[in-house]
Each structure stands twice: as C-alpha cells, then as structure tokens.
C-alpha cells in the first residue's frame, strides 16, 4: 500500500483551546517585572486620586465652609495645597516611571522569548510543513503577530488592571461624597463597555482577514525580491507590479473598511461619553445649588469623572486589540503546536525488535560474519514476506515520525532500499516498490525523466520525509534509518542540490558554513577540487565577496561549484549529487568528477543526472520512470539492452555530434 503523506492542516486553526495558556507560559521568569508594573501602577493611580481631594479641601476651607485652619493665612493655605499637589504629582511621576521601566523590561524579555522559541521551533519542523506554507506568511506570523501579542499581553493587560483599580477607587471616593451623582455617572459605564464589546465581537473576523491579507502581501514581496533575476530576464516587471497591486489593494480595502467601522464606533462612543459628562455636570450643578454638595465636592466630582471617562473609553480600544490579539495568538500558536520532526508519536514494544535486529547485525559484522552483498538485480518479494516484515517492524496503527532510540551507528555500510513505496498525495504515488542496494564505497547513479521520483529517493534517505512502517524500509549498514538519530544521519550525508541555496554572506562563509574555525587553506583546497577557486579569485574581493540574496551575483555553475566545495568541508561518508553539475559544461563536469574521485575514494556516492556522460563511470545505474525502476546495471550492460537508457544515450550522443559539427562549420 502507498502512504500518502499528510502535508499539514489548514492555516486557519480550528482548535482555539489553550492558546492563552501557551502564550502566557512565556511570562515565566518575568513575573517579577509584571508584578512591579502592577504595584507601581496602583501607587501611580492612588497618587493621582489625592489631587482632587486636595483641591476639594482647599476650595471648601478657603471659599465656603470653615475658613482657613488655625495658624494659617490664605497664602499659606494655598502654598500648602500647592506643595501637596506638587508632591502628589512628583510621586505619581516616579511611580509611573518605575511602572514603565518594569513593563519595558518584562515585555522585551517576553518578546525575545517568543521569537527565540518560534525561530528554534521552525528550524525543527518537518520539511513537508515548510513546503506547505509560504515563507512570507510565516515571517509575518513571527514578526507582526508576535508584536500584536506583546502589545496586548505586556501593555494592555496591565492597563486593564490599572483601569479596573482606578474605576473601583474613584467610584468608591465618589460614592462617599454623593451616591446619586455617582450612580448617574456610573450608569453610563456599562453602556460604553457593553457597546464596545458588541462592536468588536462583530468585526473580529475582519481583523483575521486583514492579517491573512498582510501575510499574502508579504509573501508576494518576498517572492518577487527573491526571484528578481527571473523577473528581469523575462521582462515580467509589469506583471509582478500588477500582481502586487492586486494583493496591496485587497489589503488596503480591508483596512479602509475597518477604518470606516472604527470611525462609526468612535463617533457613536463620543456621543455617549459627552452625554454622560453633560448628565454629571447638570446633576452636580443642581445638587450644588440646593446645598446637597459643596463647591469643592462638585469640583472633585468633575475631576474624578473626567479621569474615569477616558480610561473607560480606552477599554473599547483594548477590547479591539483583544480581538486582534486573539487572532494573532491563534496564528502564532498554530506554528508552536506544529509537531517537530523528532517529537512525534514514538513506537514502543515491537519497535525494540527492529533495534535488537540492527544491533545483532552490527555484532555479526564485528565478528566477521557479514551478510552476502546483494546483487543489484533484486528479485521481487512475495506478499507473504512483505506482510511478515510489516508485522515485525510494525507499531500498531501509529506512524513513527521520530527516531525510536536515536541510534548513532557507523555510516559506512551498504545502503538498502526494500519495497519502498511513497506518495505526496492520494492522487499521485511517486515511488512504487523500489528495491536496490548500494554497496559501501561504490558510486551509484540514477537516471530518469522529470517527475520519475529520483529526488524523492534522496529526500527519503535524508529523512526530509519519513517513510511509514508499512511502506518498506531504508537501511544503512543494516540499521533502519528511522531508528537513527535524525541530526546524526544528516550530518553524515553530504548533499548538493540542482538549485543550491547560498546565504547572503561571503563566499568564504558559504563554503565553511558546515564547520567552525576553518583555515583558509582548507577552504581554498575544497574550492580547488570543485574547480571554482579560479573564478572566485577573479572577483575584486575574492573569497570575501558577498554573494547576495540566494547567491544572485554568481552564475548557476558557480553556485553549484560553491555548493560542492561546501559539501566537501563536511567530510561525510555518504555523498549525494542531485543533478548538481547541470549548469556546468561537460569539460568542467569531467574535471570536477576526477578531482572528487581522488578526494573521496572511500565515500558512497549517489549521483542523479539527466546527462549520461556524468553517470557512465558509476558502478551501478538505475533508470526510473513514473516511480518505478525500469532498468538496472552498469553503463556497458545497459547499452546492450533494449530500453530507455540506450535510447537516451543515442539521443544525447547524436545531439553532441551535431553541436560539434555546427561549431566546426561556424569556424
């Protein structure tokens, strides 16, 4: 049966439970800063609450009630009041400063913790997860969405606490002065808050749409800048501009619509707030005229009400950001909940059988009892054998995505593919019952048409995709690669891809990226083997030349040769060349292969190419088509067989002859 690899869930996360718990765990270690923020916010609010009381006391004693206290004149009373107000203001400023300092420290630590975790987590997510998701959208989630979360958790939640304390404190003071006026003022607060909650609950989906539109816009920009050479080469600037305008217009239209809705909210909110202020003022004046409150109490009421109105209004803004923060939390938690390569379900019980079997094979090899080397013409296995092996290796209905024991065996044994079948989707099986053995230290070549499954074999060998238990096995030296520590496996497999990725750093850094503290002589030696040293020295800055985004300053052949030099620094026992010399001429190709053969006599080499001249020296060649092995043998053996290899060889040889004849005619 074929295993159809599940590429991931939709980016629209359905399960929202636990998102707050996951995000708030990043507060650990910073609690003291947030406790300090809340404490100093309380003291800041309390100091501000003293000022209206000082004004009330001063107004009542000087202008209306008891007169000036004994031993004080008007000037002294006013001076004392001014000093008290100034002291309250200074203390308020100090506490506000301390609150902001604690908040800044805690919020930056919180932000750094999330970003560090996200970056580390994405480094270990399965290759299939990265294939499924656009880079620009992931970047947007790790930057913009994280900033929204930081703003909400670290700034607005403490502000909510301060506002709640302020409301309780101020309303308590107002109730102590006059219950009726306080009730008149407080009656509007539930209306303001309730209106805000209703409004923002209705537009939460719009914020999510805006975030997704921003992600699509970021992906478009990132893709265009990365492929700028292709855009220029094909004159597609106008098309790319139109494509960007489409995404940009969609994003802008969403925010214009949100802006209209927000304008309606703030305008209607202003109407309610101004009505509340009017009711408090009229009620206060009536009570003051009737002698039910003093002038000082009236002034204090107006001051407290003004101090309450805008914090209550700001709850609407915070509720707005709560809606956006909820969306951002879902988007970030989606990444955090994605399962890492080696964190998936691990098998127990029966899986130990396979480990024991691998260990027994290793012991036999040490004792000199090596298994007979399998001929490359492996007979098809019977259904009973396949079923029996599946039972021996099976893990119930669970799939093993991570290593069972993290084994780190010697990587110099034979590589064996047994009954390997694989597909990326239900409608597209890529590999069908693949069987072959690569003896240790040999050169193995794979020839095939585009989409025949050549690169998929390499992806499975390197565990970029994991082969399920019931879809065959891949072993190295008798050890199933699913039991080998993933990082250890990849460290021992050197790969050069057809389209190598180069970092926007110097050539020296790109070649030496696999190791630390490399000598210049080592880097130069690797470059000489890859036949790129001379080209590098032609650059003004030589090995210190910045290659640009994805190596844009280098030609295709230069990038491939730099990638080969980088792979050589790894000194891996298994080397894979995935059509990695397709951009160099035949003469350079042959020269590089001769140098590589001298340098890597003991390495097991897997070569994938469309060019038969690059493969003909291999110890064994397989020809693939539509996920199946059509032919297998040496170059000479395959030329004596009727089949696709001979046909391709004749086509390529005739093409080369015509090219040479054409060149001679031009001369």
Buried (B, 14 or more C-beta within 10 A) or exposed (E): EBBBBEBBBEBEBEEEEEBBEBBEEBBEEBEEBBEBBBBBBBBBBBBBBBBBBBBBBBBBBBEEEEEBEEEBEEEEBBEBBEEBBEEBBEBBEBBBEBBBBBBBBBBBBBBEBBBEBBEEBBEBBBBBBBEBBBEBBBBBBBEBBBBBBBBBBBBBBBBBBBBEBBBEBBBEBBEEBBEEBBEBBBEBBEEBBEBBBEBBEEBBEBBBBBBBBBBBBBBBBBBBEBBBEEBEEEEBEEEBEEBBEEBBEBBEEBBEBBEEBBEEBBEEBEEEBEEBBEBBBEBBEEBBEEEEBBBBBBBBBBBBBEBBBEBBBBBBBBBBBBBBBBBBBBBBBBBBBBBBBBEBEBBEEBBEEBBEBBBEBBEEBEEEEEEEEBEBEBEEBEEEEBEEBBEEBBBEEBBBBBBBBEBBBEBBBBBBBBBBBBBBEEEEBBBBBBBBBBBBBBBBBBBBBEBBBBBBBBBBBBBBBBBBBBBBBBBBBBBBBBBBBBBBBBBBBBBBBBBBEBBBBBBBBBBBBBEEEBEEEBBBBBBBBBBBBEBBEEBEEEBEBBBBBBBBBBEBBBBBBBBBBBBBBBBBBBBBBBBBBBBBEEEBBBBBBEBBEEBBEEBBBBBBBBBBBBBBBBBBBBBBBBBBBBBBBBBEBBBEEEBBBBEBBEEBEEEEEEEEEEEEEEE
